[in-house]
Amino acid sequence: MPSRIGVRELVSFILRSGDLNRQQTSMNTAQAGTRIHQRLQRKQGKAYHAEYALSTTIQLADQPLLVHGRADGVVFAAKHAQIDEIKTSDVEFSELTENQLQLYWGQVKIYAHLLFAENPELSSITMRLIYVQTPEETSKITTKTIDRQSAAAFF
């Protein structure tokens, strides 16, 4: 039986840097984040796959390691897909540190690699970071596109 690691945990371990910043601490609760996620996911339509499970088993130090997680949302088109990563916090988007954004994008890039691995017909994936600032629930959506080779290199 392989050891297991979640995508978020993996990204936090590998990409975390910088110092602790008291201003980046959010009072946002898990319940509020879940409610916001579900509301945004319901608005996306029938082609939207919410909480899309992704995983792969790799060899690390000659031992199997299961890398797993759930993308907040996935939409498939002919040779293209879109992956959504929804984040909620009290902090304004413009106040996020470069390190925090790197962690957010790192998570969705790993999801992209896993999605490419499961879907050989895909040639590109649009990654959407949907950031919701609480309690006002104002949203900021940023996008990047990634190809198979770039996702594999990141992974």
N, C-alpha and C positions, 0 to 999 in steps of 0.2 A: 504494500500500500504506500503510495507516494506521500511525502510531506505536502502541505498545502500552504499557499500564501495568496491573500487577496491582492488585487491590482492596486487598490488604494494604499494598502500597507507596503507593498513593494515599492511603489513610487515614493512614498514618504521616507522609506529607509534609504533609497538610492539617491534621491535628488534633494533631500532637505539640506539646507545650508543657512548661513546667516545667524542672527541672534534673535532672542525673544523680544518681541515688540508688544508692549502692553496695549498700544492703540489698536493692534490687530485682533485683540480678543473680542469675540462676539458673545452676546447674551442670547443669541438665537437658540431656541430649543430644538431638539430632534423632532418633536411633534409638529412644530411650526414648519420646519423644513420638509417633513413628509407631506403635510397638507399642501404646501406650495408646489412640490414636485407633482403630486397627484392632480392638482388643478391644471397645471401647465400640460401635463401628459394627456389629460382628457380633451384638451382643446385641439390636439394635433390631427385628429381624423382617424379613419379606419386603417389606413396604410401604416400607421405609426405603431411600432412594437415597443411598448413601455417595459422597462426593467428587463432588457434583453440579455440573457445569460450567455457568457463567453468564457471559454477555458482552453488551456492547452497544457500538456505535460512536457516538460523539458528535462534534460539531464544536467545536474549541477553537482560537481564534485563526485561524479559517478553514481549519483543518487537521483531517483525521479522526484521532480517537484511539480505539483499541479498549481498553475497560475490561473486564478479564476476571478470573476467579477460580473457585475451587471451594469451594462450601459444604461443610462437613464432613458434613452430612446434611440431607435434605429428605424430608418426608412430606406427601402430598397428601390432602385430603378434598374434599368437594363444592365449597364456596366458600371454603375455608380451607386453609392450609398451615402447616407448622412447619419452621423452619430451625434447625439446630444449628451452633454454633460451639464447638469443643472447644479449650481452652487447657490447657497443662501447664507447671508451674513448681515450683521448690522453695519459693517464697514462699507463705505462708499467704494464703488469700483475704482475710481480714480486714486483712491488711497491704498489699494492693494500693492504689496511689495512685488518686485520682479520675481523673487523666490516663490511667493504664493502662486503667482500666475504660472510659473514654470511647473509647479506641482499639479495644478489643474490641467494644463496642456499635456503634461507627462501621462496623466491618467488616461486621457482620451486618445493619446497616441498609442498606448498599449492596447486599448480596446480596438483601435483601428487595425493594428497588427493581427490581433486575434480574429477580427472579422474578415480580413483578407485571407487568412489561413483557412477559414471555413468556407469561403466563397471565391474559388479561383477565377470566376468570370469577372470579378470586379477589377477595374483599372484605376479608380480613384475614389476617395472618400472625403466628403466635406465634414469637417469636425466643427460643431457649434458649441461654444461655451455660453451657456445662458446663466447670467449672474443676476440674482434677485436680492436687492438690498431690503432688509426688514427694518423697522416694522411697516414702512411705507409701501413695500412690495413694488418698488420701481425696478425695471428690468433693463439689462444691457446685454446684447447678443453680439458676440464676436465670432468670426469664422476663419478657418484655415482649411486648405485642401492638402491632402497628403496622398502620395502614390505608394504602391506596394513596396518598392525598394526603400524608400525613406522610412516607412513604418518598420520594416524588418531591421534596418540599420539602427533605429532608435531602440528597438526591443533588444 
